[in-house]
Amino acid sequence: MSAGAAPSVGDPVRVVVVGAGSVGARHAQAVAAHPRATLAAVVDPSEPLRAAHDAPCFAALDDVDVAAEAAIIATPTGLHAPLGAQAAARGWTVLVEKPIAATLEQADALIAACEAADVPLLVGHHRRTHAVAARARALLATGAIGRVVGVSGMWCVRKPDGYFDVPWRSGDAGSPVLINLVHDLDLLHYLLGPIAEAQPLLSTAIRRGATEDSGAVALRFENGALGTILFTDSAPSPWGFETATGENPAIAAGGDDCYRFVGTAGALGFPSLTLWDGARDWSEPAVRTAAAPVPPTEPLAAQIDHLCDVVRHGAAPLCSGADGRAALELAQDIITRGRF
């Protein structure tokens, strides 16, 4: 694409990555490596962080003077809304990391800013991009296990002690509800539909810190299905999305299913997609059927691919601003009602 020329369908999408910390750096690397995207710029107030990338670098978003079509906002959560609104005002499609914002008011402001600028808003709940998630959603929607009765989920890991040396991670902003559980809440919404109610129990019993380290949540979905999630960042186990899928290079892979769905005609393990059916009642054993292999997904690359589809072909966001707001609202409600 020549300077000043309108992009064509086949041109790479020019993406600005805002925030060059650990997550932003991974986004920048993924954009630079993607055949359908170009890393137009990296924005971060830290000169060493932004200088690590082979692209034009700027200390502030207002300083960016290169052509761009989309921005990935990968800053601390409190900056998501104002920086996302700045990007929208420049006519860029906005992909904001999860959670969508620090507060519901900020989330509403970001959604309104993108609507006013008539640009798409995507929220980085990247688990939706996994091919196995799309397959599971289709199986559940088409009655593979009958009417879904409920789901039992686990996300149980032990974060390294050094993880909490970063000051904000030992305070409210470091809650595993906002950092980790929010992913499960969004994915279950994607798989089963909106969550109508959550009843939480939270605990600080292990680390005795300022924020919870463990919790259990009972869920009621709008379609009548029920669910439970046990989560902790203080106990090593093979049960969790990252261990099951191997999506995060920092978390050891090789785990078991993290969700088990039950329905009136069978059951489904996730992400193995192992199907159990054929039993009319408890007097008969269910027959286990292994799923056909599903290609593994590199989620950041898949997310960028989807971003390109939104920019170039007008695809609907896989996780919209409204979806991201729903996950944030539920997570905040769990924290508010679960803490003693």
N, C-alpha and C positions, 0 to 999 in steps of 0.2 A: 504494500500500500504506500503510495507516494505521499509526501507531506501535504496536508491540507485536503487530500482526496477523501471522498466518502468511502468507507470500507465496503467491500463486496462480500458475498456469502462465503467465498473461499478464503478470505484473508484471516490470519490469526487474530484473535481477540486480544487487544492491548489492555493488560491488567496492571493496576497499581496495587501493591501490597502495603498496607498501612499497619506498622508494628513489626519489628524485626526480632522479637524475642524468640523463645523456643518454638512456639506454635507458628508465629509469623515467618520464621526462617524456613520451616518445613513447607509452608504455603509458597514462599518465594521460590524455593527449589523445585517444587512440583510444577509451578507455572512455567519456569524456565525450561523444564524438561518436556513439557506437553506440546505435542505437534500442532495443536489447534490454538495455542495461546502464545503471547509474547509478554515477557516481564518488562512493562513500560517504565516502572519506577518502584523504588522502595523508599518508604517514609518512616523515619524514626528519629527521635531527638538524640539518640546515642550514636555518635560518629563511628565508633568501632563496630557496632551492630550493623548499621546500614552499609558500611564500607565492605562488609564481607560478601556482598553480592555484586555480580557483574551486570549492573544496570545503573541508570541515572539515579542518584540518591539525593534525598531532601530531608531537612530537619523537621519540616512541618507541611501539612497537606496544602496549605495556602501557597506554599512555595513551588508546588509542582507546575512546571511549564511545558510538559510534553503531552502529546496527544494520547488519550486513553478512552476506553469505553466501559470499564468496569473497575471496581475497587473491592478488595478483600480487606475487611476491618478485623485485625487480629491483635488488638491492643488490650490492656486491662479493661475489664467489663464496664467500668464507669465511663469510659470514653467511647463505647460503641455507638451510643445514640448521637452525640454531637458530631463525631467524625463521620458517621454514616450519613447524617443530614447534610454535612458539607459536601460529601461525594455526590449525593443525590442532586444537590443544587447545581453541580457541574454537569449534570446529565448522564452520570455514570450509573450503570446497574450496580447494586450494592449486595455483596455477600458478607454478612456479619457473622463472626464466630458466635457460638453459643456460650452462655445464655444471651438472648437477644439484647438485653440491657440489664442494668443494675436494679431498676425499679419498673413497675408497670407504667408509671407516668412517662419514664424515659422511652419505654417500648412504644407507647402510644404516640409519642412525639416523633420517633423515627419512622413509624408506619405512616403517619400523616405527612412527613416531609417527603417520603418516596412517592406517596400518592399525589402530592402537590406538584412534584417534579415530573410525574408520569414516567417513573422508572421502576423496574422490578426490584423487589426486595427478597433476598434469599437468606435463610438462617442456616448456619453450619451444623445442623444435626445430621452429620454425615453417615450415620448408620443406615439411613434410608437409601443410600446409594448402593449398598451391597446387593449383589445379584441374589444372594440367598434370602434376603429380606423380601425382595419382590416375589420370589418363588413361594415363600411361606405365606405372604399376604394373599396370593392367588389361591393357594390350597385352602386356606381358612375361609376365604370368601365364596369359594365354589362348593363348600360342604364336604371336604375330604374327611372331616371327622364329625360330620353332622353339625348340629347347632353348637356353637362354642359355649361351654359351661363356665370355664375358667382357665386361669394360667397361674403357674407358680414360677417365680423367677429368683435368681440369686446373682449378686455382684459382690464377691468377697475376695479381697486382695490385701496384701500388706505393703503399704508404701514405705520406701526406704526412710530411715530416720532423717537423712539429710534433706529430704523433700520439704520438711517443715522448717528448715533454716531460713527460707524466704519468709519475711515477716508476715505478709498478708495471708499466707497459707495456714498460719496458726490462729487466725481470727475468723470472724464471721464469713468473710469472702472465701475462706478456704474450706467451707462446709462441703463434705462429699455429696450432700443433697444438690447443691448448685453446680458442682464440678462434674460429678459422676452419675448420680441417680437421675438427674434431669435427662440424660441420654436414654435411660431405660423408659422413663415416662413418655418421652417422645416416640420411641420406637414402638412401644405397646399401643400408643395412639394410632400410629401408622398401620400396625398389624390388625388391630381389633376395632378401631374407631375411638371417638372421644371418651375421655375419662370423666365421669360425672362427679365422683366423690373419692376422697382419700382419707383414711383414718391412720395416723402415724403414731409410732412409739420411737423415740430417739434416746440415745444413751451416750454419755461421756465416760463410761466406766473403765475403758482401757487406757486412754492417754490422759484422762482427767484434764483435758484442755478447755479452752473457751468455747469450742464448738463441738458438735457431736462427731463421734467416730464410727457409730454404728446405728442401725435403725431397722425397723420392720414397718411396712406399710400395707394396709389392706385397701384394695381398689374396687370400685364399682364402675363399670362401663355403661355408657348410655344404652347399649343394646341388651343390658341385663346380665352380661357376663361379670364374673368376679375375678379378683386376682390378689396375689400377695408378692411382695418383693422383700427379701432379706438383703441388706447391704452393709458393708463395712470396709474401711481402708486400713484395718488393723489385724487382719487374719489371712495368712496365705492359704489359697485353695485353688482347685482346678475349675471353679465355677464363676464365670463372668464372661461378658461379651468378648473382651480382648483376648483372654486366654483361649476361648473357644474358636475365635476366628483368626487369631494371629495378626490382627490389623495394626497393632501398635508395636514398633520395634523395641520399645522400652519395657514391654511386659511379656514375660515368657509365654509362649504358645503351648498348645497340646492339651487343652482342657476339655471338659465334658460339656454337654448341653447346658446352657444357662437358663433356658425357658422350657417348660413343659406345659403344653396346651391339652386340655381334655374337652371332649364334646360328647354329644349323645350317641355318636356312632364310632368313636375311636379316640386316639390321642396322637399328638405330634411333638417330637423333640426338636428343639431349635438351638443351634443352627445345623445340626446333622440332617434335619428333615426326615428322621426315622418315623415311619408311620406304623401305628398299632391299630388294627381293626379286625372285624370278623367275629367279635364276641357279642352275642345277643344279651347276655347278662353275666353275673359273676360266676356262674357255673361253667363257663367256657373260657378257654385261654384266648387272649388277643394274639393275632398273628403279626409278627414283626416284619416290616418290609423296608429294606434299606433304600434310600433315595438315590436317584441317578446323580452323579457328581455335578456340582455347580462350580463353575470357574471362580477362583478366588478374586476378590475385589481389592484394589489398592484405593482406599477411600478418598484420599486427597486428589488423586488423579481423576477418579470418577466424578468427584464434586466439581472439578474444573471442567471436565467434559460436559457436565450438565450446565454449568455456567455459560459455556460457549453455545450450547443449544438455546438457552434463554436469550442471549444477546443476538445470535445470528438468525435463529428460526422462530423466536417468539414462544418458545416452550413455557409452559406454566411452571413456576418454582415447585420443586419437589417438597420443600419445606418453606412455607410462606411466612410472612411476618405474623399473620394471625396464628399459625401453628406454633411459631417460636414463642409468642406471647402466652399461648395456652400452657406450654410447658413451664414457662417462668412462673405464671400464676399458681400452678399446681405445686411447684417446688417451694415457692414462698409460703403457701398455705401449710404445707407439710412442716416447714421450719417453725412457723408461728404457733401452730397447734400442738406440735410434737415436743417442743422444749418445755421443761419444767421450770 
